[in-house]
Every structure is written in C-alpha cells, then in structure tokens.
Amino acid sequence: KKVLIFTLQMFFFVIYLLRKGITPDFSFCVFPASDITAEVAGYADVAKQIIDLAVFGAAQNRSYRRLADFTDTIGNRVSGSQNLELAIKYMFNALMQDGLDVHLEPVKVPHWVRGKESAEMIAPRAKSLAILGLGSSVGTPPEGIEAEVLVVQSFEELKRRSSEAMGRIVVFNQPFVSYGETVAYRAFGASEAAKVGAVATLIRSITPFSINSPHTGWQDYQDGVRRIPTACITVEDAELMWRMAQRGQKIVVRLTMEAKTLPDADSFNTVAEIRGWQHPEQVVLLSGHLDSWDVGQGAMDDGGGAMISWEALSLIKDLGLRPRRTLRTVLWTAEEQGGVGAQQYYNLHKVNMANFDLVMESDVGTFTPVALQFTGSDAARKVMEEVVKLLAPINTTKLEAHGEGTDISPWMQAGVPGASLHVADSRYFWFHHSEGDTMTVQDPGDMNLCSALWAVVSYVVADLQDMLPR
C-alpha cells in the first residue's frame, strides 16, 4: 500500500514539473528494493518438483545410466585423440535426441601421444616399476635411459643435493599434503631436476592412497630449461627406493618412453541450450569437461560433471519449464591440458560478458553433495544464500566461499559470478588420473542428488527477475 501511494505521489509530481517546463532528475531517489527473499521462496514448489523428478521420479538414476553408456561405449578421451572426437559426436547426437538446441564450437587442442613406456629397476635388484608418463613429456632415446637414481623428498632437498644430481634420474618421494600443494612436483619436477643436470624424473603419484597404481597428469616445462623425460611412479615404488637410498644402496633404473607431441588438433566445445523466453541473450552456464586422460574411463573426471550438466537441462525440459534467461550447458574440451577449450570459448564470448549471469562447473566428482561453492559480490551472495535454501529436501543448504574450476576461472577473474559443487570427495584423489577412474567409482544415488542441486540452482537463477548483481 505504501509503495502504491509513493508511486502515485511521484507520478503527479512529475506531471507538475513537466508542466512548469522542468525536466526532473531522480538520480538521488532511492526506491524500495525488491524482496529477494520472498521472490526466491516463491520457487519452493518448483524446486521440489525438480528434486522429486531427479531423486524419486522417472529421471531417477538417468544421469548414471547415461554416464555408463557413454564411458562403456567410448572409453577414455585424451585431447587430440580419435576417442575424444568420437565422444563429441556421441554427445552431440545424444543431446539432439533429447530435444535440446545443440551446436559445436571449433577449437584447437594439444595432441600429446604416450606411446609405449616402461621402467625397470636394475640394481640393487630387478623389479618392474609401474609408470605413467606425464602429459607433454618428451620421450627417451629409442634405447632408453639407464642411470643411477637420486631420491629426494622435496625441491629443497634437491637444491641441497644438487651436486649429486648430474647424470642421474631424480626420484621425487614427496609426501602427499593436499592436491593443491603436492601437485607442484608433478607440474614442475622435470624442469627443477633438469636445472641441476638430471637426465629424467620419476615422481611419486599425487595421491593419498595407492594399490600400486600410478597416476598421470599434465606437466609444464619451463622456458629455457632442457626438457627431460618425466613420468609418475606408484607410492609404493617411490617409498621402496627411498628406503633403499636411506640404507646407502646404489639404485639403477632403465626408463624407456616413446612419448611425443604432435601438431595441435581440431576439436570442439559441445554446447546445448534451453533458450530463455524473456532474455535469451542472458546466460546461466553449466559445465563439465568431456575430455579425460588416456587411462581408465574418465567416469569420475569428468564424465559425471558433464552428465549432470546435461541432466539439469533434461529435468527442466521434462517438467515443461522455461526460464527467463538461457540455460546453456557447455561440455569443454582439453581441460586436462590447462583449460584449453574453455579459454578459447572465453576469448570468443567475452565481448558479451555483461550478459553472463552465472557460470557453473562440476569437476571434483559427483559424490554426495555437501554444499554449493560461490564466488561473487556480497549482494550476489545474499541472493545465492536464499537460492540454496530451496535445497532443504536434499540437505544441501550450505553456501561456501570460492567457486572453483579451471574452465570457469577466466569468467570469475573478470567479475562474473561463479559456482561449483562441493561433494564428499575424500576418495577423489584415490582414482584421479589413474586406471581406477571407472564407473565402479560412481554411485547412482549421489548423481541424482548432484543433478537435482545443479538443476534447481541454475533454473532459479536463470528465472529471477534480475541478474545477479556484480
């Protein structure tokens, strides 16, 4: 009632000023703000419909079945490979059959090929070592490299013992602290060892748990530093060589790797949409990456994230919902090589940055959801705090700081709000980038919950009267 009276008063005041030949300036006025709490709460019934369909209804376990069919059919999907292109074609057809607006956006991606590889301990006893070469590694000479080993536990120890590294294979037996901290050894170990004269590096896999399983991943050679072959070995073998070294035993290893880098390959980001009915130019973006490493099935990393980003659109479409803004799912390519496909997407679309409302990425597994992680302004955070309250039926009403994701980071750095899933991920790095990343890791009930969360958040944000404030 007060708002109506205020509006009428302002209307007659404007008429009065105009008759006097005065153009009014109301930039100083503050109008009553919309009640975002009430607006978001009005979506409670829709949110419950989405959750019921995903968790209990006809769509129950659908994202899991889609993922199983996809990974069982295609297998792993490393950047530049024929398998990745088959995966993109598979998903394009599947999304089309689901009745979504689908198109492919071309990108150039790295093309590293593993080739045959092996490692053998020659002394103090004969033992085969399980290895996985690291992405972008150079190969050894055809006859391999046979050299004495220097075992260290840190970059600091390598520097202290640099005089011992010349002509040796450096083995890093660094303890696992966290992925974010310990991955530096995988990323930079080869160049740090090359600086002190090493001929190759073998790096303890970046995992807190192992059953003699090596883990691969991307590594970065530093400019101006000699490139030497680099691979990951198992936790067990790294610790074995550390114990031998502590006893003063001479360790000799023969390493053979055929790894090589080919010219960049043609690939695509895969895009599917439900176009908004009022503001189709404005976008809420959901995403996961379609590529994987060349081991396992890439089910966890990141098949699950890709599938729930598809499933969110399917749930909304199945309920006959259409938001004000466009819901856009992007299945990135070449994320494992540093977000290559996503960076090219950003370069192409950043001209329309003002129209990107929220960017979302799932790339830390689709285990039981715990919370939504969010990066944005304080005002946007207040909106998102109301949105996650709609997730009370699945007990994920917590909003945490710092949305994350390699593929959406350029947008967040430019000020676009971003969100990611926080899941019960204690087992994630057990299987990460290893032969263990298969459908056996996935749970259909967990994927239902992740899909429901993803769909509710994206739909409600896309349908609110206003975009999230920057």
Secondary structure, DSSP 4 states (H G I P E B T S, - for coil): -HHHHHHHHHHHHHHHHHHTT-----TT--PPPP-HHHHHHTTHHHHHHHHHHHHTSTTTTHHHHHHHHHHHHH----TTSHHHHHHHHHHHHHHHHTT-EEEEEEEEEEEEE---EEEEEEESS-EEE-EEEPBTPPPPPTT-EEEEEEEESSHHHHHHTGGG-TT-EEEE------HHHHHHHHHHHHHHHHHTT-SEEEEE-S-S--SS-----B--PPTTS----EEEE-HHHHHHHHHHHHTT---EEEEEE--EEEEEEEEEEEEEEE--SSEEEEEEEEEEE----SSS--IIIIIHHHHHHHHHHHHHHHTT---SEEEEEEEESS-TTTSHHHHHHHHHHGGGGGGEEEEEE--S--SSEEEEEEES-HHHHHHHHHHHHTTGGGT---EEE----TTTHHHHHTT--EEEEEE--TTHHHHTTSTT-SGGG--HHHHHHHHHHHHHHHHHHHHSSSPPP-
